[in-house]
Structures are given as structure tokens and as C-alpha cells.
Amino acid sequence: MQLLVSLMILGAFVFIVARYWGRYPGDKPERSRAFLAWVGKGMMLPILAWLLLSGGILGRPPPWTAPAARRLPGGGSWAQRSSNSMLPSSIMVGSYWAAASFAWLLTILVVRTESRREIRGASIFWGVLLSPVAGLMLYIGGLHGAGLAALVWLVPVTRDLFALGTPRELPPMYSRALAKRRVGDRSAAELEILRELEKREDDFEGWMILAELYARDFNEMAEAERVIHQLCNQPGIKRSQVCAAFQRLADWHLEMGRDFVAASAALEEICRRFPASHQADLARARMSKLSKRSS
């Protein structure tokens, strides 16, 4: 019976965390894998270790098993001692695991979304309102009840935050990269841009800054061209962005090496992708001017 109740308690903790786990910004398949790994490492392994210690399989049973052992004839077998400690261990480990999960989730939302003000307001409101309940849990349960006490505060804050939908993700910030570029620290600027792009891989502005860095600062036109083609092959990119990217690529070819052939090839890419568009007409007109300049 204790095993069934313990599994229900653990299942309840997993359910309440899973309800919000999949809603923070990021890649959903990656989040699902991370959640399953976190359930195994953060909950199941500690409970297994607790049961092995309580049963005395790994050596002398720890002091917390003494009261339960005295209630068993002859101290009970290792299976009986482990079974008797299953319920308290599931409550303690499960609540600590859930509290750590919600704390991590709120930290991610503070760092990566435009929700800092909302989190601060909800934290103050629920902290003041529910502090007597959390205090009572700590008074009754001590450290064993600290996880539940934290959940009393963390769950309402998280619920309020997601009440109106998934919070908006903060756009990548390239100010530090641009500052390093201005002082000539090109490698550090490149690393800063790549670090910001990890937050949002489809950010048009970031990829264009990176391509310009390769073209103008590193003088690596082949790498800049590769970045532009990779960017323009992304499924969600707009036509105007594609055309602007290839126009900029043509500018860099002319600026860095007066390479009229490569500049015309970049403009031709616009005509190939959008042959009947206004952007293609502009590209053809510019190609005509470049042909006259190069002859």
C-alpha cells in the first residue's frame, strides 16, 4: 500500500512540473529529453539511494530508520525497512525535486524573457500572502517540509506568469559584441555574436552582423558568403530579408575587393529566387550598372 501511495505522490510532483516545463522558450524536443533525464537523475536516483541506505544494503542503516525499525519484529528485513521509508522519502525527495524544478524554470524566465517585472510582482504578492502557510510547514516538518514550503510560493508565481500565455523571449543583445569590435577585438566579438545566436538561431540581425564581421574585419569573403547563403536558406526568412542580405553581400564584394563578378553573382541570386519581383528588377538594374563600370 505504501508503495502505491508513494508512486501516486511522485506522479503528482512530476505532473505539476511537466505542466509548466514545456512552456518556456526553446526547442521542444530538447526540452522533453532534458525533462526525462531530470526526472531520472533528480528524483529516481536519490529515492533509490535512500531506499538502499534505509534497507541497510549499503551498510549499517542510517539513524533516520531507527524509529521505523523498532516498530518491526526483530528490526525487520531490508525489504521491510525500505518499504517503510518509501512514503517519507517520496514526499521529501519529490518536493525538493519539484521545488528545484520550479526555481530553475523561474530563473530561465528571468534571464531569457521579458518577465522580470511580472515575476518580481507575483513573488512579492504570493510571498506575503502565503508566508504563514510556508512557515507552518517549516515549523511542523523542519527540513523535511522545506520542499513543500517552497512549492507553496513557487507554484502560484509560475501559474500567474503563464496565465496569459508563454512569455515573450528577449531579443539577442549585440551591444557587447559591437563594443569589442570597435576596439579591434575581432575574435571576442565573434564569440559574443555566436553566444547570442545560440539563444535565437533564426535572428536575422545577428547573422548579418556576423557576416559583416567576416567580410570587413576578417576579410574572409568566402565565410561571409557562406553565412549569407545559410541564413537565406532558413525556412522562416522573409523575401525582403533575403534580398537585403544579398544586396549587402554585393556591397561587401565591391568594398573589400572591387569584385564586380562576385557582386553580380550575389545580385543574380535575388533574380533566381524571386524572378518576377520588384526586388529582382532592382537587382537587374544594379547588375547593369556594375557591368558598365567593369567594362
Number of C-alpha atoms within 10 A of each C-alpha: 7 13 14 11 13 20 14 13 17 21 13 14 20 21 13 13 19 17 10 17 19 17 15 21 19 13 9 13 10 10 16 14 10 13 19 13 12 14 17 13 13 19 21 17 13 17 20 14 13 19 22 18 20 30 25 18 14 11 10 10 17 12 8 10 18 13 10 16 22 12 12 13 8 8 15 16 14 18 14 16 25 24 17 22 23 22 19 13 20 24 19 18 21 27 25 22 24 28 24 17 23 22 17 12 18 20 14 13 23 18 12 20 17 15 18 14 10 14 19 12 13 19 18 12 14 16 19 11 12 14 15 12 14 20 16 13 20 18 12 10 15 13 13 18 20 20 24 22 25 23 20 19 24 23 19 16 23 19 13 14 18 13 9 8 10 15 18 13 18 16 14 18 15 18 12 13 23 20 13 16 17 11 9 12 14 18 14 16 24 19 13 19 22 17 15 17 21 11 17 16 14 15 16 18 13 19 21 19 18 22 28 23 23 20 21 15 14 14 15 15 21 12 17 25 23 12 19 23 17 11 22 19 11 12 8 9 14 12 15 9 14 23 23 15 25 24 21 19 27 25 17 23 22 17 13 13 12 14 16 18 16 18 24 24 15 25 27 19 18 24 20 10 13 16 14 10 13 11 20 20 15 16 22 18 13 16 21 12 12 17 13 8 9 10 5
